[in-house]
Structures are given as structure tokens and as C-alpha cells.
Amino acid sequence: MTIVRVVTLFVAGAMFAPMASASESGYKFQLTPFAGYRFGGTFEDQETEAEYELDDNNSYGLILNFPSRGNTEWEVYYSTQSTVVDSAGFVPSDTTLDLDVEYLQVGGTYLFDATKSAVPYIVATIGGTKISPDAPDTKSDTFFSFGIGGGWKFFPASRVGLRLDGRMLGTFISSNSSIFCQSGSGGGSCAIRTSGKLLYQFELQAGVVFRF
């Protein structure tokens, strides 16, 4: 079952599960479009032990929350970043490779005091990371990932607020994976053959919360 199908089933179930608590919280769900800045991310080649580092760059995405029991919420998290990785020897015309790194995860948040207008929280999610190179004849790769973090939600009005968030995103690059591979008339080649290590990225973000 693909990650998208799992998330779709999760969202469908979550939309009905929190109905009992929606009257207590005053809303059925929250939608937060955000802009952020993502940094970190290093690959190591198993054969050469060379390191390939992702460039820091802007990110953007969407967070969907449903009220659950007590001070908890379900969360669906999507974030995407366009960045660059060193690819010397892979793309003959250049020493860098453009790529997109997307996270799609589900999990939950714990609100430390849901009755206040300024609410601190912690968050934990799991899901997948899709890495998509922007080069001819290359293919995307998807890996299992997780996220942990926290932040603040501010609600000067009952239906509109501000969310400040920071989280660590970890991606399990499976052992002996070949990534950034391309094929062509001359055969196939892969930029990096990993040795099964975690890819860590960190993201700071700010968004506007809409309650419905």
C-alpha cells in the first residue's frame, strides 16, 4: 500500500473520529499553510566515502489537524523543498543536481494548555520522504521517515491564528540503496550508493492557522 493511500485512509478515519470532541474544542479541523526554511541533510557514498550535502533552502507546505481526546490532535503534515546536491561525475554538464525533497507524514500533537490563546505543543509524526532529481532519465525514490518537534500556536481571534514550528526530520535511507540513478542508451549509473544511514534535516516554519 502506498504512502498516499495510507494517509488518505488515515484522514478519512480522523474526520469522523474526533466528532465527539469537536463540540468541546469549538472546531472540526485546523488548516495551516506555512512557509519555512529547511537545512541539513548529508549523504555518504558507500564506495568512495564521499559526502554529498543538500543545500539549505526555503520550504513550504500544509498542516492539517483534527481535535482528538483531551489536549491532543491528529496531524497530517506535508512539506516540500527544492534544493541542490553535489553530483560531480553524475551529470557531465554540471557539478550539481537539482532535486525536490518532499515529506508526507501523519501523527499527533500534544497541547500543553489548550484553553489559552498562546498554546505550546510538541509533535511527532511518521510517514515517507520522496526524493525527486531534476535530470533526464532519473527516477524518484521514497523512504520511510519520521519527525519530532514543537512550537507555539497563537489565537488572537477564535478562528484565525499563527503557528510557529520547528522540527527535526529523519529519513531512513535503506542499506545499500542506490539513489539519484539515471538510465540511457549508454547504460545506467547512480550518483550515490548509500550504506544505510539516517538523513537528517531541520525545518523552521511559520504559518497562518484557519479553524473550521
QUINORGI-V810710 format. One record per backbone hydrogen bond with DSSP energy under -0.5 kcal/mol. CO is the residue of the C=O (numbers start at 1). NH is the residue of the N-H. If there is no record, write none. Layout:
<<CO:NH> <CO:NH>>
This chain:
<<2:6> <3:7> <4:8> <5:9> <6:10> <7:11> <8:12> <9:13> <10:14> <11:15> <12:16> <13:16> <13:17> <14:18> <16:19> <17:20> <18:21> <18:22> <19:23> <21:25> <22:26> <22:27> <29:212> <30:65> <31:210> <32:63> <33:208> <34:61> <35:206> <36:59> <37:204> <38:57> <39:202> <41:54> <43:52> <45:49> <50:45> <52:43> <53:86> <57:38> <58:82> <59:36> <60:80> <61:34> <62:78> <63:32> <64:76> <65:30> <66:74> <69:72> <71:111> <72:68> <73:109> <74:66> <75:107> <76:64> <77:105> <78:62> <79:103> <80:60> <81:83> <81:101> <83:99> <84:55> <85:97> <87:90> <87:91> <90:92> <91:94> <95:87> <97:85> <98:134> <99:83> <100:102> <100:132> <101:81> <102:130> <103:79> <104:128> <105:77> <106:126> <107:75> <108:124> <109:73> <109:111> <110:112> <110:122> <113:116> <117:119> <117:155> <118:120> <119:153> <120:112> <120:113> <121:151> <122:110> <123:149> <124:108> <125:147> <126:106> <127:145> <128:104> <129:131> <129:143> <130:102> <130:132> <131:133> <131:141> <132:100> <133:135> <135:138> <137:183> <141:131> <143:129> <144:172> <145:127> <146:170> <147:125> <148:168> <149:123> <150:166> <151:121> <152:164> <153:119> <154:162> <159:211> <160:157> <161:209> <162:154> <163:207> <164:152> <165:205> <166:150> <167:203> <168:148> <169:201> <170:146> <171:173> <171:199> <172:174> <174:177> <174:196> <177:179> <177:194> <179:191> <179:192> <180:191> <181:139> <182:189> <184:187> <189:182> <192:179> <192:194> <193:46> <194:176> <197:173> <198:200> <199:171> <201:169> <202:39> <203:167> <204:37> <205:165> <206:35> <207:163> <207:209> <208:33> <209:161> <209:211> <210:31>>
